[in-house]
Amino acid sequence: MQEGRAALVLRQLNPDPGATGLISLRFAFVTRGPGGGDHIFPSFILDDWGREIRSLKLYSWVRENGQRFPRAEIFGFESDGRETQCFLRELEHYARLPCYAYETAERPINDGVLLNAVLLPDYSLKKPRIKKPAGLQRPLSAARVNWWQIPTDFSALELSQLDARPDPGY
């Protein structure tokens, strides 16, 4: 983290879940509203018939069904950790998902660091370039971050070099 910018160095797209030193990521939905709305971290969704949608599946479900089921409700947490609920019609459906990093999955919601970029080390590069990897799954593929390939010797890399703002999606 430098000067209000935060980036995650992603060495492996699919690390072993038992590996040490892993960072947990949480993805938020964005509500409609002035200033870009609030961020809601979902726990589950109740569709119009009362069925629960949980886990990472809910991100795809909202993308595929959110416009057709505006009365479905999302239950979760606001950025400050307070419990909340809202109708799907209150979400900005085309917004990219703000991505927050946590030291462990057990950390409270308000301990997260909002990421601006994901850095992918590449030994063949001499200077950074924007390039999103192919084949990412939701919600990571919809994260509101810039994807950068960087040289493996990134010790002198300054995040100000990667100043492009992530596309909000709307």
C-alpha positions, -999 to 999 in steps of 0.1 A, spaced: 0 0 0 14 34 -10 -3 68 -9 -38 55 -6 -33 30 -34 -34 -7 -27 -24 -36 -49 -23 -73 -45 6 -93 -60 -10 -125 -73 16 -152 -78 -9 -180 -85 -45 -177 -97 -55 -210 -80 -33 -215 -49 -35 -245 -27 -62 -237 0 -38 -251 26 -9 -228 17 3 -203 42 3 -165 38 -29 -164 17 -49 -133 15 -87 -134 16 -107 -114 -8 -143 -101 -4 -163 -85 -32 -190 -59 -27 -220 -49 -47 -225 -12 -53 -258 4 -45 -273 32 -67 -268 66 -52 -249 98 -52 -211 95 -52 -212 59 -66 -233 44 -38 -224 22 -9 -207 -11 -9 -226 -42 3 -209 -74 11 -234 -101 5 -241 -131 28 -271 -144 8 -299 -135 -15 -336 -144 -11 -353 -146 -45 -389 -138 -52 -400 -173 -41 -380 -173 -9 -351 -195 -21 -317 -187 -7 -287 -182 -30 -254 -184 -11 -216 -186 -17 -199 -173 -48 -228 -185 -69 -248 -154 -58 -225 -131 -79 -234 -150 -111 -270 -152 -100 -273 -114 -96 -256 -109 -130 -280 -134 -148 -312 -127 -129 -309 -94 -110 -328 -73 -136 -356 -99 -138 -361 -102 -100 -360 -66 -87 -378 -76 -55 -352 -102 -45 -334 -92 -14 -298 -92 -6 -287 -96 30 -252 -87 41 -230 -61 56 -221 -25 48 -184 -13 47 -185 -4 84 -196 -39 94 -233 -31 101 -258 -56 89 -280 -45 61 -305 -57 35 -319 -42 3 -338 -51 -28 -318 -60 -59 -334 -30 -77 -312 -8 -54 -280 -22 -69 -260 -8 -97 -261 -40 -118 -235 -29 -143 -210 -18 -116 -177 -37 -113 -173 -53 -79 -151 -34 -54 -125 -59 -41 -112 -58 -6 -82 -77 8 -80 -92 43 -52 -109 62 -75 -138 71 -111 -147 63 -120 -142 99 -112 -104 99 -142 -81 103 -156 -64 72 -143 -29 82 -107 -42 83 -105 -47 46 -82 -28 22 -99 -17 -10 -77 -28 -39 -69 -6 -69 -48 -32 -88 -38 -68 -91 -2 -74 -101 8 -105 -119 46 -111 -120 60 -121 -154 97 -129 -157 97 -119 -194 88 -83 -188 110 -53 -184 82 -28 -177 46 -31 -164 17 -34 -188 -21 -37 -184 -33 -72 -192 -61 -91 -176 -56 -129 -176 -80 -151 -196 -103 -176 -179 -110 -158 -146 -142 -168 -128 -168 -145 -112 -165 -126 -90 -127 -121 -96 -133 -115 -133 -157 -86 -124 -135 -70 -97 -131 -32 -100 -93 -34 -103 -67 -28 -130 -48 -59 -139 -11 -54 -145 16 -77 -156 48 -66 -139 85 -76 -140 93 -102 -113 118 -78 -99 92 -53 -87 110 -42 -55 114 -7 -70 79 -5 -84 59 24 -73 21 22 -74 20 57 -88 33 42 -120 1 22 -122 -22 53 -117 -50 44 -141 -83 43 -122 -102 10 -124 -132 11 -146 -164 13 -125 -184 -5 -151 -211 21 -156 
